Amino acid sequence: MSRRSTFKVALLLAAFSLVPAACGDDLGDVETIKLAVNPWDGSAVNIAVAAAVLEGEGYTVERVEIDENAQWAAMATGDLHASLEVWPSGHAENVASYIDGGGGVVNGGELGAVGKIGWWIPTYVVDQNPAAGSWQGLQDPATAQVYATAETGDKGQFLIGDPSWVSYEQDIIDNLGLHLEVAYAGSEEALLAAMDSATSRGDPLLFYWWTPHSAFSKFDLTAFELPAYSDECYASGAVDCDYPDDVLFKIMWDGLEEGAPTAFTILSNFSYTNEDQIFMLGKLDEGLSVDDAAAAWMDANESVWQAWIPG
């Protein structure tokens, strides 16, 4: 995760030479826009692009590193102004309270990308042991031990990154009777390192991951088989099925439209595809910073982000 940073002067000039400056009256009373950076790289590149466009229009942007659950209360009070990648499968209660219940947050529209959280394994694991690739197989303690580590003992390990991520893993494990124990790598970067380490040695690894992500171009991964998602599964409160496809969306402080109308319009219009985000994530894999990856995408897609800016 990139820490708070700003564009180099040269990149600013290159990215914004064709951006028409907004009229000062359109900026509103809120001159510093506070954007939530959640602990995964997709969120970071989204915010880098948004920050670049907003700064080009004359705003100051503050990037606030915060987890996806804590951001709701902060946004309701105006301490945060927008978050650009909410995964709806984990936030039904927050939507009901803060958006539907008039709790100070508004739906900012779809991001454009569609995400999918799931359980994943290296393909060689299921090739060598098909039973280790499905939930039925891991009801058998002997099969689950394929994923065991020194820390998990006679149970298999299920590895997640950041503890703050939306996660129903313990519910799924308990409700399906799987012989697994949840462990935390600590971050997206640490989970990627675990994937790299396991695949370089040909070791089994069962882990939480999602699309869109550039990791699929590096690792040969197969989705672990869980019972198919259903609305009833999640509505029951006893989750024992796969995650749904998530139409990612944005949220904003309900005072932003009045306080910073140009920023509100830009962020409402902010939208791109899975492929756009994967392009930037791939640039991170090449060693670029978050801001440089955003600048590379903006340079190649001027017509997309120019359309977000009100005339």
C-alpha positions as CSV (number, residue, x, y, z in Angstrom):
1,M,0.0,0.0,0.0
2,S,1.5,3.3,-1.0
3,R,1.6,6.0,1.7
4,R,0.2,9.4,1.2
5,S,2.1,11.1,-1.7
6,T,1.7,13.7,-4.4
7,F,2.6,13.8,-8.1
8,K,5.9,15.0,-9.2
9,V,5.7,18.4,-10.9
10,A,6.5,16.9,-14.3
11,L,3.8,14.4,-14.0
12,L,1.3,17.0,-12.9
13,L,2.1,19.1,-16.0
14,A,1.8,16.1,-18.3
15,A,-1.4,14.8,-16.9
16,F,-3.2,18.1,-16.6
17,S,-2.0,20.2,-19.4
18,L,-5.4,19.7,-21.2
19,V,-7.6,19.9,-18.1
20,P,-9.7,23.1,-18.1
21,A,-9.4,24.8,-14.7
22,A,-12.7,25.0,-12.9
23,C,-14.2,28.3,-12.1
24,G,-13.4,29.1,-8.4
25,D,-17.1,29.6,-7.6
26,D,-17.8,26.0,-8.6
27,L,-15.3,24.5,-6.1
28,G,-17.5,25.3,-3.1
29,D,-16.6,25.9,0.5
30,V,-14.9,22.6,1.1
31,E,-11.4,23.1,-0.4
32,T,-9.7,20.0,0.9
33,I,-11.3,16.7,-0.2
34,K,-10.6,13.8,2.0
35,L,-10.6,10.5,0.2
36,A,-10.5,7.0,1.9
37,V,-7.7,4.7,1.0
38,N,-8.6,1.2,2.0
39,P,-6.0,-1.5,2.6
40,W,-5.7,-3.0,-0.9
41,D,-4.1,-1.8,-4.0
42,G,-7.2,-1.4,-6.1
43,S,-8.5,1.2,-3.6
44,A,-5.1,3.0,-3.7
45,V,-5.0,3.3,-7.5
46,N,-8.7,4.5,-7.6
47,I,-7.8,7.3,-5.2
48,A,-4.6,8.2,-7.0
49,V,-6.6,8.8,-10.2
50,A,-9.4,10.7,-8.4
51,A,-6.8,12.8,-6.5
52,A,-5.0,13.8,-9.7
53,V,-8.2,14.9,-11.4
54,L,-9.4,16.8,-8.4
55,E,-6.1,18.5,-7.9
56,G,-6.1,19.5,-11.5
57,E,-9.4,21.3,-10.8
58,G,-7.9,23.3,-8.0
59,Y,-8.8,21.2,-4.9
60,T,-6.4,20.0,-2.2
61,V,-6.7,16.3,-1.6
62,E,-6.0,14.4,1.6
63,R,-5.7,10.7,1.3
64,V,-6.8,9.0,4.6
65,E,-5.8,5.4,5.2
66,I,-8.7,3.7,6.9
67,D,-10.3,0.3,6.9
68,E,-13.5,-0.3,5.0
69,N,-15.7,-0.6,8.1
70,A,-14.4,2.4,10.0
71,Q,-14.9,4.7,7.0
72,W,-18.7,4.7,7.2
73,A,-18.9,6.5,10.6
74,A,-16.1,8.9,9.6
75,M,-17.9,9.8,6.4
76,A,-21.2,10.3,8.2
77,T,-19.7,13.1,10.2
78,G,-17.9,14.7,7.3
79,D,-14.4,13.7,8.5
80,L,-14.2,11.7,5.2
81,H,-15.7,12.8,1.9
82,A,-15.6,9.8,-0.4
83,S,-14.6,6.1,-0.8
84,L,-14.5,4.8,-4.3
85,E,-14.5,1.0,-4.0
86,V,-17.2,-0.5,-1.7
87,W,-17.8,-4.3,-1.9
88,P,-21.5,-4.6,-1.2
89,S,-21.5,-8.3,-0.1
90,G,-19.9,-7.2,3.2
91,H,-21.8,-3.9,3.9
92,A,-25.5,-4.6,3.9
93,E,-25.9,-3.3,7.5
94,N,-23.9,-0.2,6.7
95,V,-25.9,0.5,3.6
96,A,-29.1,0.1,5.6
97,S,-27.9,2.4,8.4
98,Y,-25.9,5.1,6.7
99,I,-27.5,5.3,3.3
100,D,-31.1,4.0,3.4
101,G,-31.5,5.2,7.0
102,G,-30.3,8.7,6.2
103,G,-27.2,8.4,8.3
104,G,-25.1,11.0,6.5
105,V,-23.8,8.9,3.6
106,V,-25.0,8.8,0.0
107,N,-24.6,6.2,-2.7
108,G,-22.1,7.8,-5.2
109,G,-23.0,5.4,-8.1
110,E,-21.2,2.3,-9.5
111,L,-17.4,2.3,-9.9
112,G,-17.8,0.3,-13.1
113,A,-15.7,-2.7,-12.1
114,V,-17.3,-5.9,-10.9
115,G,-15.5,-7.8,-8.2
116,K,-15.6,-11.3,-6.8
117,I,-14.1,-12.5,-3.5
118,G,-13.5,-16.2,-3.2
119,W,-11.3,-19.0,-2.0
120,W,-8.3,-19.9,-4.2
121,I,-5.6,-22.5,-4.5
122,P,-2.7,-23.0,-6.9
123,T,-3.9,-25.2,-9.8
124,Y,-1.3,-27.8,-9.1
125,V,-2.9,-28.6,-5.8
126,V,-6.2,-29.8,-7.3
127,D,-4.3,-31.5,-10.1
128,Q,-2.5,-33.6,-7.5
129,N,-5.4,-34.0,-5.1
130,P,-8.8,-33.2,-6.5
131,A,-10.5,-33.7,-3.1
132,A,-8.4,-30.8,-1.7
133,G,-10.2,-28.5,-4.2
134,S,-13.7,-28.7,-2.8
135,W,-15.5,-28.0,0.5
136,Q,-16.7,-31.7,0.7
137,G,-13.1,-32.8,0.7
138,L,-12.2,-30.6,3.6
139,Q,-14.9,-32.1,5.8
140,D,-12.4,-35.0,5.9
141,P,-9.6,-34.2,8.5
142,A,-7.0,-36.2,6.5
143,T,-7.7,-34.2,3.3
144,A,-7.7,-30.8,5.2
145,Q,-4.2,-31.6,6.6
146,V,-2.9,-31.0,3.1
147,Y,-3.1,-27.3,4.0
148,A,-1.7,-27.8,7.6
149,T,1.1,-25.6,9.0
150,A,3.1,-25.8,12.2
151,E,0.8,-23.1,13.6
152,T,-2.5,-24.9,12.7
153,G,-1.5,-28.4,13.8
154,D,-3.8,-31.1,12.6
155,K,-6.1,-28.5,10.9
156,G,-5.6,-27.0,7.5
157,Q,-4.7,-23.3,7.2
158,F,-7.0,-20.8,5.5
159,L,-5.0,-17.6,4.9
160,I,-6.4,-14.1,4.7
161,G,-4.5,-10.8,4.4
162,D,-5.7,-7.9,6.4
163,P,-8.0,-8.7,9.4
164,S,-10.2,-5.7,8.6
165,W,-11.2,-7.1,5.2
166,V,-14.8,-8.2,4.6
167,S,-14.7,-11.8,5.5
168,Y,-17.2,-14.6,6.2
169,E,-14.6,-17.3,6.4
170,Q,-15.1,-18.4,10.0
171,D,-18.8,-18.7,9.3
172,I,-18.3,-20.7,6.2
173,I,-15.8,-23.0,7.9
174,D,-18.0,-23.5,11.0
175,N,-21.3,-24.0,9.0
176,L,-19.8,-26.4,6.5
177,G,-17.9,-28.4,9.1
178,L,-14.5,-27.8,7.5
179,H,-11.3,-28.8,9.3
180,L,-9.6,-25.4,8.8
181,E,-8.2,-22.7,11.0
182,V,-8.1,-19.0,9.8
183,A,-4.7,-17.3,9.8
184,Y,-3.8,-13.7,8.8
185,A,-0.9,-12.7,6.7
186,G,-1.5,-9.1,7.7
187,S,-1.8,-7.3,4.4
188,E,-2.3,-7.7,0.6
189,E,1.5,-7.6,0.1
190,A,2.1,-10.2,2.7
191,L,-0.5,-12.5,1.2
192,L,1.0,-12.1,-2.2
193,A,4.4,-13.0,-0.7
194,A,2.9,-16.1,0.8
195,M,1.5,-17.0,-2.6
196,D,4.9,-16.4,-4.2
197,S,6.6,-18.5,-1.6
198,A,4.2,-21.4,-1.8
199,T,4.1,-21.6,-5.6
200,S,7.9,-21.4,-5.9
201,R,8.1,-24.5,-3.8
202,G,5.0,-26.3,-5.1
203,D,3.4,-26.2,-1.6
204,P,-0.4,-26.3,-1.1
205,L,-2.0,-23.0,-0.1
206,L,-5.7,-22.1,0.5
207,F,-6.4,-18.4,0.6
208,Y,-8.8,-15.5,0.3
209,W,-8.4,-13.5,-2.9
210,W,-10.4,-11.5,-5.4
211,T,-10.9,-10.3,-8.9
212,P,-10.0,-7.9,-10.5
213,H,-6.3,-8.4,-9.7
214,S,-3.1,-8.6,-11.7
215,A,-2.0,-11.6,-9.6
216,F,-3.9,-13.9,-12.0
217,S,-1.4,-13.0,-14.7
218,K,1.4,-14.2,-12.5
219,F,0.0,-17.2,-10.7
220,D,-1.9,-20.2,-12.1
221,L,-4.8,-20.3,-9.7
222,T,-8.0,-22.3,-9.5
223,A,-11.2,-21.3,-7.6
224,F,-11.8,-23.6,-4.6
225,E,-15.3,-25.0,-4.8
226,L,-17.8,-23.8,-2.3
227,P,-21.6,-24.2,-2.4
228,A,-23.0,-21.7,-4.9
229,Y,-24.0,-18.3,-3.7
230,S,-27.7,-17.6,-3.0
231,D,-29.5,-14.6,-1.5
232,E,-31.1,-17.0,1.0
233,C,-27.6,-18.1,2.2
234,Y,-26.6,-14.6,3.1
235,A,-30.1,-13.5,4.4
236,S,-30.1,-16.3,6.9
237,G,-27.1,-15.0,8.8
238,A,-25.5,-18.4,8.7
239,V,-23.3,-18.0,5.7
240,D,-22.3,-21.4,4.2
241,C,-21.8,-20.5,0.5
242,D,-19.6,-18.7,-1.9
243,Y,-19.4,-15.0,-2.2
244,P,-21.6,-13.2,-4.8
245,D,-20.4,-11.1,-7.7
246,D,-20.0,-7.6,-6.3
247,V,-21.0,-4.6,-8.4
248,L,-18.5,-2.2,-6.8
249,F,-19.9,1.2,-5.8
250,K,-18.8,4.6,-4.3
251,I,-20.0,6.3,-1.2
252,M,-19.9,10.0,-0.3
253,W,-20.6,12.3,2.6
254,D,-24.1,13.8,2.2
255,G,-22.8,17.3,2.5
256,L,-20.3,17.0,-0.4
257,E,-22.7,18.1,-3.2
258,E,-23.4,21.4,-1.5
259,G,-19.9,21.9,0.0
260,A,-17.9,21.0,-3.1
261,P,-20.1,20.7,-6.2
262,T,-17.4,20.2,-8.7
263,A,-15.7,17.5,-6.7
264,F,-19.1,15.8,-6.1
265,T,-19.7,15.7,-9.9
266,I,-16.3,14.4,-10.7
267,L,-16.5,11.6,-8.1
268,S,-20.1,10.8,-9.2
269,N,-18.9,10.4,-12.8
270,F,-15.8,8.5,-11.8
271,S,-16.1,5.1,-13.5
272,Y,-13.9,2.6,-15.3
273,T,-13.7,-1.1,-16.1
274,N,-12.0,-4.1,-14.5
275,E,-9.4,-3.9,-17.3
276,D,-8.6,-0.2,-16.4
277,Q,-7.9,-1.2,-12.8
278,I,-5.9,-4.2,-13.8
279,F,-3.8,-2.0,-16.1
280,M,-2.7,0.1,-13.1
281,L,-2.3,-2.9,-10.8
282,G,0.0,-4.4,-13.4
283,K,2.1,-1.2,-13.4
284,L,2.5,-1.6,-9.6
285,D,3.8,-5.1,-10.3
286,E,6.4,-3.6,-12.6
287,G,7.6,-1.4,-9.8
288,L,5.8,1.9,-10.4
289,S,4.4,3.9,-7.5
290,V,0.7,4.2,-7.1
291,D,0.8,7.8,-8.4
292,D,3.0,6.8,-11.4
293,A,0.6,3.9,-12.2
294,A,-2.3,6.3,-12.1
295,A,-0.5,8.8,-14.4
296,A,0.3,6.0,-16.9
297,W,-3.4,5.1,-17.1
298,M,-4.5,8.8,-17.4
299,D,-2.0,9.3,-20.2
300,A,-3.5,6.4,-22.1
301,N,-7.1,7.2,-21.3
302,E,-7.5,11.0,-21.4
303,S,-11.0,10.8,-23.0
304,V,-12.3,8.7,-20.1
305,W,-11.3,10.9,-17.2
306,Q,-11.9,14.2,-19.1
307,A,-15.5,13.1,-19.4
308,W,-15.8,13.1,-15.6
309,I,-15.1,16.8,-15.3
310,P,-18.2,19.1,-15.6
311,G,-18.1,21.6,-18.6
